[in-house]
Amino acid sequence: GAVVSQHPSRVICKSGTSVKIECRSLDFQATTMFWYRQFPKKSLMLMATSNEGSKATYEQGVEKDKFLINHASLTLSTLTVTSAHPEDSSFYICSARGLAGGPSTDTQYFGPGTRLTVL
Amino acid sequence: EDKVVQSPLSLVVHEGDTVTLNCSYEVTNFRSLLWYKQEKKAPTFLFMLTSSGIEKKSGRLSSILDKKELFSILNITATQTGDSAVYLCGETSGSRLTFGEGTQLTVNP
């Protein structure tokens, strides 16, 4: 149980375009999903916390207009990188935290990540 | 600001060795400490620790938390090449999970 999927796994796009990444909890409902960014040989950096039905909470230094997050249901959150530039190239990982009664509400289960390359 | 520090940052051992990975934390409202293993893709969950002194085990891996010293260790016995990965320690306080820098473990045959 507690499987999280991400789509796409890899995307290459031109500078200036927008890219949408989906994160789904497949076998549990997630009130909260998190979006992380990871640079090579670095740890995960939390970008934003996404709560179902409300606005995302962004970490300091993360532009909310550039990284649009939508958490429309208890099983789906999306991250849209708008007007992507080469410096946005990175590994983006989502995680999901379950409802009480499901997987532990403190444990986060991670998706397989999305490798974004902006040319 | 919550802080998690892992050590060592990098470790190279031979198959069969036992390793101990360290994680210290400074948080205002500690709830739990989590260990993850990250190979090429996203982290996979290993342990969640909330109580001091209670060891959690899964095969050759074990972990324990010391809430007085704000410290946790992850032990791996009889290491195998498949244990090579980055091991991440994170703590939850409130809604966030704050990770340390990770320990890059390389197990050579």
Contacts between the chains, C-beta under 8 A, distances in Angstrom:
chain1	res1	chain2	res2	distance
A	2	B	45	7.9
A	6	B	42	7.9
A	32	B	95	6.3
A	34	B	97	7.0
A	41	B	104	7.7
A	42	B	101	7.5
A	43	B	88	6.5
A	43	B	99	4.9
A	43	B	100	6.5
A	43	B	101	4.9
A	43	B	102	4.9
A	44	B	43	7.4
A	44	B	88	7.2
A	44	B	99	5.2
A	46	B	96	6.5
A	46	B	97	7.3
A	46	B	98	7.5
A	49	B	95	5.9
A	49	B	96	6.8
A	93	B	42	5.0
A	93	B	43	7.8
A	95	B	42	8.0
A	95	B	97	7.6
A	104	B	48	6.3
A	106	B	31	5.8
A	106	B	32	4.5
A	106	B	34	7.4
A	106	B	48	6.3
A	106	B	50	7.7
A	106	B	92	5.0
A	107	B	32	8.0
A	107	B	34	6.5
A	107	B	45	6.1
A	107	B	48	5.3
A	108	B	34	7.5
A	108	B	45	7.8
A	108	B	97	5.4
A	109	B	45	6.4
A	110	B	36	7.5
A	110	B	42	3.9
A	110	B	43	4.9
A	110	B	44	7.3
A	110	B	45	7.8
A	111	B	42	5.7
A	112	B	41	4.7
A	112	B	42	5.1
A	113	B	41	5.2
A	113	B	42	4.6
